[in-house]
């Protein structure tokens, strides 16, 4: 472009009045302007030089009511839309039509505190279990620490996925974390702390369990274990493990079914263990048949003399778990698989174990042979019960055959 520097010079008009002239060339056009004072001429010279500089750098000078900060933000937005097919107005209209501002801005720390308080109230009413409450506290503390100082509304799909993948967890752990965050964000949505729930766009892993995947003991391992218990610490552990292994009572101290079970619920006269709703993990009552070999164990080691849960349980049990490499729920898994193998009734197994038939079919069907099940249900104590304690065990459902019942008695 044809441009020259601008200069301010003194100019005498014909009428004798002195003026100050700004002269130069902009966009190929010669410019001459007169001003009454030198200051006005200097201001015009600066404005013309700015226009010339902008023209050289491809910039435009536009009169606008926007502040410098707003102008820079607008320029940044246009750069982001450089490769888009729609103009800026299209995206603004879309945002105005679909985005809703949260009713209130809530810090994540405060929101988690309110949510945990609500869950603790549910825990006090026994709507959720102690382990579940502990998991909620733990995972939400991790969420709070990960997004320290942020608001609930700051959580996005991208940063939530990043949080869930911290430490490269397995699919089940990832899904468990996602579930807790999901219920928390639903709570936040109902309270008006977020306009939409980002967890809905966070993927959930689909886990395919292979059939017969439950870890179990063999009949030989179960026999060896029970024989060891008879000579270990005076046999005080026998009732606990006998009920878990031969009745499928859910273990766990202090929150498992075995911890809540009362001795009077185990009735050797009727041959039934009554699991009340408040004892059951699934909050539904069920009745478990006492098989003849279990009856023999409970007569030899009566609950009146041998408590179900010994003192200092967790520390003392470590010795047994290490010696026999006992996995979580292995006793219960063994009971269900041996029950199905012996009696071939998934429906009865589901009723007594407190599971669904689909779970029984998926994890326990054809896991054990009928021959191994016969050996398992024939495991009897070396110690015999006093004659006064021996009473017949009434058959309720799916009992052993008469020959085994005679041997068990």
Number of C-alpha atoms within 10 A of each C-alpha: 10 9 16 15 12 21 13 19 13 13 15 11 9 7 6 8 9 15 18 20 25 24 20 19 17 19 13 11 10 12 14 13 14 20 18 12 13 16 11 14 22 18 12 18 20 12 13 20 18 14 15 23 13 13 16 12 8 8 11 13 11 6 6 8 8 10 9 10 9 11 13 11 12 13 11 11 12 13 11 10 13 11 8 10 8 10 11 15 9 10 12 10 10 10 11 9 9 7 10 11 12 16 12 12 14 20 17 24 19 12 20 22 15 14 19 16 12 12 18 19 13 14 15 11 10 12 12 14 15 16 12 13 15 11 14 21 19 11 16 21 14 12 19 19 13 15 17 12 11 15 17 23 23 13 17 15 14 12 13 19 16 11 16 19 15 10 7 9 12 11 14 13 13 18 18 16 20 22 15 16 19 17 14 18 25 17 19 23 18 11 15 17 23 25 17 18 18 17 22 11 12 16 11 15 12 9 9 6 10 9 15 17 12 18 19 24 21 16 21 12 13 19 19 13 17 22 18 14 20 17 12 13 10 10 17 20 23 29 23 20 22 22 25 22 26 26 24 26 28 23 21 15 13 14 15 18 21 23 17 18 20 17 13 11 13 21 16 24 14 15 23 23 23 19 25 18 12 14 21 20 16 10 14 12 16 18 18 22 26 28 26 30 23 25 30 26 24 23 22 22 23 18 18 10 8 18 17 23 20 13 9 8 12 13 8 11 12 12 11 15 12 10 9 12 11 15 12 12 19 18 25 25 24 27 27 29 27 33 29 25 22 21 15 16 15 23 16 17 25 18 15 22 22 22 15 13 15 12 13 22 17 15 19 27 21 16 20 21 14 17 12 16 21 17 15 25 22 20 22 21 22 12 14 15 17 9 8 6 12 16 13 15 22 17 17 14 15 16 18 19 9 10 8 16 19 11 12 21 17
